[in-house]
Amino acid sequence: MNRGLTGARSCCSEAENDHLKGSSDSTHWEIIAHGLGAARCRLGRIVGAWCQEWPEPCDKGSSNSANAYGTLRGAWLAQRSEKLQIQLKFLVMNLRIWSICLASLVGALSQRESTAASTRADLRVPISVWRVVKRESGPVNYYTLHSDSEPPYIRGNYHSPLETVVLGYQVPDDDRARVRSLHWKWRAVTLPEAGNECVKDKGDSAAVIYVSWRRFLRWYAVKYVWSSVGIKGSVCDKKSNPFMAQDTVILESGGPLDTWRDESIDLDAEFRKHFADNDPKSDVPDFMGVGLMTDGDQTHSNSVGDYADFYLSRR
């Protein structure tokens, strides 16, 4: 390294002296030649400075400035390549971090969508959750669960002179303002003799479904019946006082027996139809629950009905 630097300095001193000397008694071409020699020596001086920063290529015996420059340029390119490799590794690391963050974000969004979908899903009401409504029922429960059937169903098997029993399902608090419709299956197996909810003292049915709402202290209910002989579509036996209001609707009547029928009702529309004069802007109170009943106490006759596939659709 010292040898190259000393040689460059000596070369420059001689060239500069010649250039200065030639400026007084040399031809123009000689002056130009001396100037080029001085420039070449200045390049050598620069290369010598590079040798101080990168001694390895100079120690390998670079015989002239051109060879040293080429060697040093290769060293510079190698160092630059190393920096690029480091930057590339940093970029790859960042890409991996971003990919992990993106995967986490997609997972969170998918979970959120799944949660939202689950909150909108139907609220199934299995037959095992129904309970006797004690304040409306006699001491003998004549309902049985048929869990191994398809579909699983509840059978109401009334025999005179039993007292009427009502089963109920209470909607969870979080769903009372969210449910919009009720769906179920039912079938009449044995019709009570001359049962007709719209005729006094004949108000027995093979199957009954109650739906109920509550606003403060007042309850509202619609009673849907499978009548023996009543006119399908009739609305009768209306009751109203400061604490409750109830309408009865003959939803099915007569046969065929032992045949499942699917039913579906829009709860908001039914409330407005029966209790708000069909006002589409009327506020609908919270939906509280569903009841079912099979009875024959007024006609003193046997009555059998089945119930299955209850579910509530959320908004």
C-alpha positions as CSV (number, residue, x, y, z in Angstrom):
1,M,0.0,0.0,0.0
2,N,2.8,2.5,1.0
3,R,4.8,1.6,-2.2
4,G,1.8,2.5,-4.5
5,L,1.1,5.7,-2.7
6,T,4.8,6.9,-2.7
7,G,5.1,6.0,-6.4
8,A,2.0,8.0,-7.3
9,R,3.3,11.0,-5.4
10,S,6.7,10.8,-7.2
11,C,5.1,10.4,-10.6
12,C,2.9,13.5,-10.0
13,S,5.8,15.6,-8.9
14,E,7.8,14.8,-12.0
15,A,4.8,15.3,-14.4
16,E,3.9,18.6,-12.8
17,N,7.5,19.9,-13.0
18,D,7.6,18.9,-16.7
19,H,4.3,20.5,-17.3
20,L,5.4,23.7,-15.7
21,K,8.8,23.6,-17.5
22,G,7.1,22.9,-20.8
23,S,4.9,25.9,-20.4
24,S,7.9,28.2,-21.4
25,D,9.8,26.5,-24.2
26,S,7.7,23.5,-25.4
27,T,5.4,23.2,-28.4
28,H,1.7,23.1,-27.9
29,W,1.6,19.3,-28.4
30,E,4.3,18.8,-25.8
31,I,2.3,21.0,-23.4
32,I,-0.8,18.9,-24.0
33,A,1.2,15.6,-23.5
34,H,2.7,16.9,-20.2
35,G,-0.8,17.9,-19.1
36,L,-2.2,14.4,-19.8
37,G,0.7,13.0,-17.9
38,A,-0.1,15.2,-14.9
39,A,-3.8,14.2,-15.1
40,R,-2.8,10.5,-15.1
41,C,-0.7,11.1,-12.0
42,R,-3.5,12.8,-10.2
43,L,-5.7,9.8,-11.0
44,G,-2.9,7.7,-9.4
45,R,-3.0,9.9,-6.3
46,I,-6.8,9.2,-6.1
47,V,-6.2,5.5,-6.4
48,G,-3.6,5.8,-3.7
49,A,-6.2,7.4,-1.4
50,W,-8.5,4.5,-2.2
51,C,-5.7,2.1,-1.3
52,Q,-5.7,3.6,2.2
53,E,-9.4,2.8,2.5
54,W,-9.3,-0.6,0.9
55,P,-5.7,-1.9,1.4
56,E,-6.4,-5.5,0.4
57,P,-6.5,-5.0,-3.4
58,C,-3.4,-2.7,-3.3
59,D,-1.4,-5.3,-1.3
60,K,-2.0,-7.9,-4.0
61,G,0.6,-6.0,-6.2
62,S,-1.4,-3.8,-8.5
63,S,1.3,-2.6,-10.9
64,N,-0.4,0.5,-12.1
65,S,-3.3,2.8,-11.4
66,A,-5.6,1.2,-14.0
67,N,-5.3,-2.3,-12.5
68,A,-5.8,-0.8,-9.0
69,Y,-8.9,1.0,-10.1
70,G,-10.4,-2.1,-11.6
71,T,-9.6,-4.1,-8.5
72,L,-11.0,-1.3,-6.2
73,R,-14.1,-1.0,-8.4
74,G,-14.7,-4.8,-8.0
75,A,-14.4,-4.4,-4.2
76,W,-16.8,-1.5,-4.3
77,L,-19.3,-3.5,-6.3
78,A,-18.9,-6.5,-3.9
79,Q,-19.6,-4.1,-0.9
80,R,-22.6,-2.7,-2.7
81,S,-23.8,-6.2,-3.5
82,E,-23.6,-7.1,0.2
83,K,-25.6,-4.0,1.1
84,L,-28.3,-4.9,-1.5
85,Q,-28.4,-8.4,0.0
86,I,-29.0,-7.0,3.5
87,Q,-31.7,-4.7,2.1
88,L,-33.3,-7.6,0.3
89,K,-33.3,-9.7,3.5
90,F,-34.9,-6.8,5.4
91,L,-37.5,-6.5,2.6
92,V,-38.3,-10.2,2.8
93,M,-38.6,-10.0,6.6
94,N,-41.0,-7.1,6.3
95,L,-43.0,-9.0,3.7
96,R,-43.3,-11.9,6.1
97,I,-44.4,-9.7,8.9
98,W,-47.0,-8.1,6.6
99,S,-48.2,-11.5,5.4
100,I,-48.7,-12.6,9.1
101,C,-50.6,-9.3,9.8
102,L,-52.7,-9.8,6.7
103,A,-53.5,-13.4,7.7
104,S,-54.4,-12.3,11.2
105,L,-56.7,-9.6,9.8
106,V,-58.4,-12.0,7.4
107,G,-58.9,-14.4,10.2
108,A,-60.4,-11.7,12.4
109,L,-62.7,-10.6,9.6
110,S,-63.7,-14.2,8.9
111,Q,-64.5,-14.7,12.6
112,R,-66.4,-11.5,12.7
113,E,-68.5,-12.6,9.6
114,S,-69.0,-16.0,11.2
115,T,-70.1,-14.4,14.4
116,A,-72.5,-12.1,12.5
117,A,-73.8,-15.0,10.6
118,S,-74.4,-17.0,13.7
119,T,-76.2,-14.1,15.3
120,R,-78.5,-14.0,12.3
121,A,-79.1,-17.7,12.2
122,D,-82.3,-19.3,13.1
123,L,-83.0,-19.9,16.8
124,R,-83.9,-23.6,17.0
125,V,-86.3,-24.7,19.8
126,P,-85.7,-28.4,20.5
127,I,-88.5,-30.4,22.1
128,S,-86.5,-30.9,25.3
129,V,-86.7,-27.2,26.3
130,W,-90.5,-27.0,26.6
131,R,-91.8,-26.7,30.2
132,V,-95.2,-26.9,31.8
133,V,-96.7,-23.4,32.5
134,K,-97.9,-24.2,36.0
135,R,-100.2,-21.2,36.4
136,E,-102.2,-22.3,33.3
137,S,-102.1,-26.1,33.9
138,G,-103.6,-28.9,35.9
139,P,-101.6,-31.5,37.9
140,V,-101.2,-34.2,35.2
141,N,-98.8,-33.6,32.3
142,Y,-100.2,-35.6,29.3
143,Y,-97.4,-34.6,26.9
144,T,-94.7,-37.0,25.8
145,L,-91.4,-36.5,23.9
146,H,-90.6,-38.6,20.9
147,S,-86.9,-37.9,20.4
148,D,-86.1,-40.9,18.3
149,S,-88.7,-40.1,15.6
150,E,-88.0,-38.0,12.4
151,P,-88.7,-35.3,13.0
152,P,-88.6,-35.4,16.8
153,Y,-91.9,-34.3,18.2
154,I,-94.0,-33.5,21.2
155,R,-97.3,-35.4,21.5
156,G,-100.3,-34.0,23.4
157,N,-102.7,-36.8,24.4
158,Y,-105.6,-35.4,26.3
159,H,-108.2,-37.8,27.9
160,S,-111.3,-36.5,29.6
161,P,-111.6,-35.5,32.5
162,L,-108.0,-34.3,32.8
163,E,-107.4,-30.6,33.4
164,T,-105.8,-28.7,30.5
165,V,-102.0,-28.4,30.5
166,V,-100.0,-25.8,28.6
167,L,-96.3,-26.2,27.6
168,G,-94.3,-23.0,27.0
169,Y,-90.9,-21.8,25.7
170,Q,-89.5,-18.5,26.9
171,V,-87.4,-16.6,24.4
172,P,-83.9,-15.6,25.7
173,D,-83.7,-11.9,26.7
174,D,-81.2,-11.0,24.0
175,D,-83.5,-12.3,21.3
176,R,-86.8,-10.8,22.3
177,A,-86.3,-7.7,20.2
178,R,-84.6,-9.5,17.3
179,V,-86.9,-12.4,16.3
180,R,-89.1,-11.7,13.3
181,S,-90.9,-14.9,12.4
182,L,-91.9,-18.3,13.9
183,H,-92.0,-21.6,12.0
184,W,-93.2,-25.0,13.1
185,K,-94.8,-28.3,12.1
186,W,-97.9,-29.8,13.5
187,R,-100.5,-32.5,12.8
188,A,-103.9,-33.5,14.2
189,V,-104.2,-37.1,15.2
190,T,-107.5,-37.2,17.0
191,L,-110.0,-34.3,16.8
192,P,-112.1,-33.4,19.8
193,E,-115.9,-33.9,19.0
194,A,-117.3,-30.9,17.3
195,G,-114.5,-28.7,18.6
196,N,-114.8,-25.1,17.5
197,E,-113.0,-22.2,19.2
198,C,-115.5,-19.8,17.8
199,V,-118.5,-21.4,19.5
200,K,-119.2,-21.1,23.2
201,D,-118.5,-24.3,25.2
202,K,-117.0,-26.0,22.2
203,G,-113.5,-24.4,22.4
204,D,-111.3,-27.5,22.1
205,S,-108.6,-28.2,19.6
206,A,-106.3,-31.1,18.7
207,A,-103.4,-28.6,18.5
208,V,-103.0,-25.0,19.6
209,I,-100.0,-22.5,19.3
210,Y,-99.8,-19.3,21.4
211,V,-97.5,-16.4,20.5
212,S,-97.1,-13.6,23.1
213,W,-95.7,-10.1,23.4
214,R,-95.5,-7.8,26.4
215,R,-95.4,-4.0,26.7
216,F,-94.8,-3.0,30.4
217,L,-97.6,-4.8,32.3
218,R,-99.8,-5.6,29.4
219,W,-99.6,-8.9,27.6
220,Y,-100.7,-9.6,24.0
221,A,-101.3,-13.1,22.5
222,V,-102.6,-14.7,19.4
223,K,-103.9,-18.2,19.7
224,Y,-103.6,-20.3,16.5
225,V,-105.8,-23.5,16.5
226,W,-106.3,-26.6,14.5
227,S,-110.1,-26.9,14.8
228,S,-112.3,-29.9,14.3
229,V,-115.1,-28.1,12.5
230,G,-114.4,-24.3,12.6
231,I,-114.1,-22.2,9.5
232,K,-110.5,-21.9,8.5
233,G,-109.2,-18.3,8.6
234,S,-111.8,-17.2,11.2
235,V,-110.8,-14.7,13.9
236,C,-112.9,-15.0,17.0
237,D,-113.0,-15.1,20.8
238,K,-111.4,-11.7,21.2
239,K,-110.5,-10.7,24.7
240,S,-109.2,-7.4,26.0
241,N,-108.6,-5.6,29.3
242,P,-106.0,-3.3,30.8
243,F,-103.6,-6.2,31.4
244,M,-104.1,-8.5,28.4
245,A,-105.4,-8.8,24.8
246,Q,-105.9,-12.0,22.8
247,D,-107.3,-13.1,19.5
248,T,-108.0,-16.6,18.3
249,V,-107.3,-17.6,14.7
250,I,-108.4,-20.9,13.1
251,L,-105.3,-21.7,11.1
252,E,-106.3,-25.3,10.2
253,S,-109.5,-27.2,10.4
254,G,-110.5,-30.9,9.9
255,G,-108.4,-33.4,8.1
256,P,-106.4,-35.0,6.7
257,L,-105.3,-36.5,10.0
258,D,-101.8,-37.8,10.8
259,T,-100.3,-35.5,8.2
260,W,-97.7,-32.9,9.0
261,R,-98.4,-29.3,8.0
262,D,-95.7,-26.6,7.9
263,E,-96.6,-23.2,9.3
264,S,-94.9,-19.8,9.3
265,I,-96.0,-16.4,10.7
266,D,-94.5,-12.9,10.5
267,L,-94.5,-11.9,14.1
268,D,-94.4,-8.1,13.6
269,A,-97.1,-8.3,10.9
270,E,-99.4,-10.4,13.1
271,F,-99.0,-8.1,16.1
272,R,-99.9,-5.1,14.0
273,K,-102.8,-6.9,12.3
274,H,-104.4,-7.9,15.6
275,F,-103.5,-5.1,18.0
276,A,-102.4,-2.0,16.0
277,D,-105.1,-1.7,13.2
278,N,-102.5,-2.9,10.6
279,D,-100.5,0.3,11.1
280,P,-97.1,-0.5,9.5
281,K,-95.4,2.2,11.6
282,S,-96.7,0.9,14.9
283,D,-94.1,-0.1,17.4
284,V,-94.0,-3.8,18.2
285,P,-93.2,-4.8,21.8
286,D,-90.7,-7.5,22.7
287,F,-91.6,-11.1,21.7
288,M,-91.8,-13.1,24.9
289,G,-92.4,-16.7,24.0
290,V,-94.4,-19.6,22.5
291,G,-97.0,-21.9,24.0
292,L,-98.7,-25.1,22.9
293,M,-101.8,-27.0,24.0
294,T,-103.9,-30.0,23.2
295,D,-107.3,-30.0,25.0
296,G,-110.8,-31.6,25.1
297,D,-112.1,-30.5,28.5
298,Q,-115.1,-28.4,27.1
299,T,-116.3,-31.2,24.8
300,H,-115.4,-33.9,27.3
301,S,-113.7,-35.8,24.5
302,N,-110.2,-37.2,23.6
303,S,-107.8,-35.0,21.6
304,V,-104.4,-35.8,20.2
305,G,-102.0,-33.6,18.4
306,D,-98.2,-33.5,17.6
307,Y,-95.7,-30.6,17.4
308,A,-92.2,-30.4,15.8
309,D,-89.5,-28.3,14.1
310,F,-90.0,-25.1,16.0
311,Y,-87.5,-22.3,15.1
312,L,-87.5,-18.5,15.3
313,S,-85.8,-16.4,12.6
314,R,-83.8,-13.5,13.7
315,R,-83.7,-10.1,12.0
